[in-house]
Amino acid sequence: MNRVTEQESNYNDIDKMSVMEILKGINNEDKLVPLAVERALPQIEQLASAVAERMKTGGRLFYIGAGTSGRLGVVDASECPPTFGVPFDMVVGIIAGGDTAIRKAVEFAEDDDKQAWIDLQEYNICEKDSLVGLAASGTTPYVIGGLNTARENGVLTGCIVCNNGGPIVAASDFPVEVVVGPEFLTGSTRMKSGTAQKLALNMLSTTVMIRLGKVKGNKMVDMQLTNHKLVDRGTQMVMDELSINHTEAAALLAKYGSVRKAVEASK
């Protein structure tokens, strides 16, 4: 397979560039990422719609990946509970090599095509659930094996990759291919490819949560109030929604524990 993500950089002798030349080169390449994501919007739409429908019936969303891709999945999953007030196990990110690999690379973990399904079994994944494989290359054995076995067991499968075609795309019911071209630093897919995956993940999880009713208007009414900034934001939401003063809003928020509950109890 001819992988775009492994193609030679368009920039030569970058080790001889000035700091500003390096920065401008990286920035010029980064500008291409949103355009690549835009081209993939129809695919993202299909994946988000399918995942949302499954989750409306009680399904969960799982991400699997290795290296940078796996870390991005863990980040997106971990941000769903505080942002949308969902249970911690509703969106789950799993990285090849386990949680240790979030901080320190685990050698050859991505090459085991059986381990992903073993990891998923810890969560009792079932046919109600959706599994999205994350891999810039589109060829990571850990992800391929997980998707293929999941599909055999009735799980909805999708992926976010940065090459066209390949075995991960073939293993996915709803593939998303965001092709950003060669990296500034040849093969360093933590750069443009990672940014593209992060953008696509933002779109996927946010769209799904909106479709599940976790947003009202344009506000995160179910967010967890885990720090003073979020309490202040929540208080302002209650003030705006109920046309009351700060003291009253703060008291309601403290009593009910969420913006949604505070507003609904007062209408």
C-alpha angles and dihedrals in degrees: 000000000000102000117203089201090065097046121120116274117257087231124078130201093012088161087068096049124109118246091258092049090053092048093048091049093051091045093050090053093046090057088067094060101077089048090055090048089050090056089053096050095105090055092046089050092055093047095046093047093050094046092048092052091052093046091051087065094051101277126143132223120235129189123198127185146131131242115343092357092053092048091051090053091050091050094050093047093047092052095056098076097052093040100043104017094240124147115276091244097052093085114027129187118201123187126198108256094028129258091320087070091062089076104018128035114247109216117245093349090129092056096067108096093188101051100074093063090047089052091048092051089067086070095044091239111200144176092282091064135084126222124200118192117211120203129139091205096045089221107081108138093212090058096040092053093047094050095045094050092043091053090050087056096051098260116144108246133206138155144200111215136159100221130066116252124343134133097298091054089048090052093052129088089200112026123186114202114190105179109192098168130234118345123247086241105043111257096356096135093174084081121057095356092050091048091050092051091048091052092048091048091050089053095046100048096038093049092047092050092048089051089050090057097252093131129060117200098324097322133108093231094168098048118134113253096227102146142022093262092057092044089053091048091049092048090053090050091053091047092052095044097047100029092233134134128268096259094052093045093049091050092051092048092050091049099048102029099223139055093239095051093044092052096042092049091053100049 
